[in-house]
Structure formats: C-alpha cells, structure tokens
C-alpha cells in the first residue's frame, strides 16, 4: 500500500517535531525556559508548514509534549517520549 503524499508529509512533520523537541530538551540544563509553547515553520516537499510544540510538566514531574500542525488541521499530537540527559 502506498501512502498518500499528504499522509506522508504529515508523518514527516510529526517526526521532525519529535526530533526537534528532543534536541532542545536534551541540551537543557534547566527545563523551565523550555516549557510552554514554541512556534516555527518547516518546508517539506515544496510546502510550508507551521509547527507548534507545547511542553508542560505533569503532577508527577514528567515532561509531556504535544505537537500541532495548524496548516494541516492536526492538533494535539502527543510526543511519545521525551528524555533529558545532563552532562
């Protein structure tokens, strides 16, 4: 089965956001400056997409992340795993 171009782009946008979020948070010594909402853009396949990332700390102290791609009508995509590594 061949994925549609729109589905393939949505999948790529999601994984780009996951990778970006992981890189930002891994480098952080103090996570507080990185909590909140982050907006940016992505050019992929000749199309431009707005990306919005949301980071919070839950009641158990775990960092939770969500990704939106408003231009694709995709909201609240959970980031599966966020790991912090301090050196």
C-alpha positions as CSV (number, residue, x, y, z in Angstrom):
1,X,0.0,0.0,0.0
2,X,1.4,3.4,-1.0
3,X,0.9,6.2,1.5
4,X,-0.7,9.4,0.1
5,X,1.6,12.4,-0.2
6,X,-0.4,14.3,2.3
7,X,-0.3,11.5,4.9
8,X,3.5,11.0,4.2
9,X,4.1,14.8,4.7
10,X,2.1,14.8,8.0
11,X,4.1,11.8,9.2
12,X,7.3,13.6,8.3
13,X,6.2,16.8,10.1
14,X,5.3,14.9,13.2
15,X,8.7,13.1,13.4
16,X,10.6,16.3,12.6
17,X,8.8,17.9,15.6
18,X,9.7,15.0,17.8
19,X,13.3,15.2,16.9
20,X,13.4,18.9,17.3
21,X,11.8,18.7,20.7
22,X,14.2,16.0,21.9
23,X,17.3,18.0,20.8
24,X,16.1,21.2,22.5
25,X,15.3,19.4,25.8
26,X,18.3,17.2,25.8
27,X,20.6,20.2,25.7
28,X,18.8,22.0,28.5
29,X,20.4,22.2,32.0
30,X,17.2,23.8,33.4
31,X,14.0,22.8,31.7
32,X,11.9,25.8,32.9
33,X,13.0,28.1,30.0
34,X,11.8,25.4,27.5
35,X,8.4,24.8,29.0
36,X,5.4,26.5,27.2
37,X,4.6,26.9,23.6
38,X,7.1,27.1,20.7
39,X,6.2,28.1,17.1
40,X,8.2,27.6,14.0
41,X,8.0,26.5,10.4
42,X,9.0,23.6,8.2
43,X,9.5,23.5,4.5
44,X,9.0,20.0,3.2
45,X,8.1,18.7,-0.3
46,X,7.7,22.2,-1.6
47,X,5.1,23.1,1.0
48,X,5.5,25.3,4.1
49,X,4.0,24.1,7.4
50,X,3.5,25.9,10.7
51,X,4.6,23.7,13.7
52,X,3.6,24.4,17.3
53,X,5.1,22.5,20.2
54,X,3.7,22.5,23.7
55,X,5.7,21.4,26.7
56,X,4.4,21.0,30.3
57,X,5.5,19.2,33.5
58,X,2.7,16.9,34.9
59,X,1.9,16.4,38.6
60,X,4.5,13.5,38.7
61,X,7.3,15.7,37.4
62,X,7.3,14.1,33.9
63,X,7.7,16.4,30.8
64,X,4.8,16.0,28.4
65,X,4.8,17.3,24.9
66,X,2.2,17.9,22.2
67,X,2.6,19.0,18.6
68,X,0.2,20.9,16.3
69,X,0.4,21.4,12.6
70,X,-2.4,24.0,12.1
71,X,-1.9,24.2,8.3
72,X,-2.7,20.5,8.1
73,X,-5.5,20.6,10.7
74,X,-3.6,18.4,13.0
75,X,-3.7,19.3,16.7
76,X,-2.7,17.6,20.0
77,X,-0.3,15.0,18.6
78,X,1.3,13.5,21.7
79,X,5.1,13.3,21.6
80,X,5.7,9.7,22.6
81,X,9.0,10.0,24.6
82,X,11.0,12.9,25.9
83,X,14.3,12.1,27.6
84,X,16.6,14.5,29.3
85,X,20.3,13.8,29.6
86,X,22.5,16.1,31.5
87,X,26.3,16.1,31.3
